[in-house]
Amino acid sequence: MSADQNKIIETCLLAGRIMVEGGSEIYRVEDTMRRIVHKATDEGSQIFATITGVLVTMDSDDHTRFSQITRRGIDMEKISRVNELSRKFTDGSIDLDELQNRLRQLDKELPNFPLWLRVVGAGLEGMFLMIIFTQTHDWFDMPLTLFASAMGYLVAELLGSISRIRFVQEFLGSITLGLIGIIGVRLGLGQDVNNVIIGAVMPLVPGVPITNALRDLIEGNLLAGIERGSEAALTVFAIACAIGTLFHYL
């Protein structure tokens, strides 16, 4: 394999890995990787992506390269930036070297909102979704829902930074918000524990993975759709087990 081919494949795999880690649909990942190879070499390629790894083989070469994916989440900014860079490369605004360097920088130094701001955002999300899903404007339950949602998200985020088992962090995060909601209502800080928990649990619900799993299945990416759907289902099961356990014993 020539040095140029090696650089092309490395850049292609890097772009695909970043997109999968950000929660992109698989068909979008494969299309972006294919366009990068075609622009760089003007030849075809064989691309295969799942939520655990991406593979690429150029038609003029008999070697297949693989990049493993060990961490996944939801980061639309990653997907947007990779799409932007790939478009600039395909229209000739940047060359392959610059594309590779900017992808590496994006992979290492992507700015993120501070934890406190994400926690506040999760609290507001839970509070307003409680109004939407329950169709009630119970102002008395809103502060408790905000606090329970924020604390549940905080626990899940802190556990996620020290553990690779996602289902444990969702389970313990749900336990946290459930305890806050139940105890808060019993102390008179809220009126309806069902409304509080319905809203507070929403930041932990894997809405985007479920949507992407259905999108992948519709597009014909059966393996990726089943993988992502199974992961989302296990996450929902962990949340349900946590809340069900609290209601049973408390």
Secondary structure, DSSP 8 states (H G I E B T S, - for coil): --HHHHHHHHHHHHHHHHHHHTT--HHHHHHHHHHHHHHHHSS-EEEEEETTEEEEEETT----EEEE-------HHHHHHHHHHHHHHHTTSS-HHHHHHHHHHHHHH-----HHHHHHHHHHHHHHHHHHHHT---TTTHHHHHHHHHHHHHHHHHHHTT-S-HHHHHHHHHHHHHHHHHHHHHTTS-S-HHHHHHHHTGGGS-HHHHHHHHHHHHHT-HHHHHHHHHHHHHHHHHHHHHHHHHHHH-
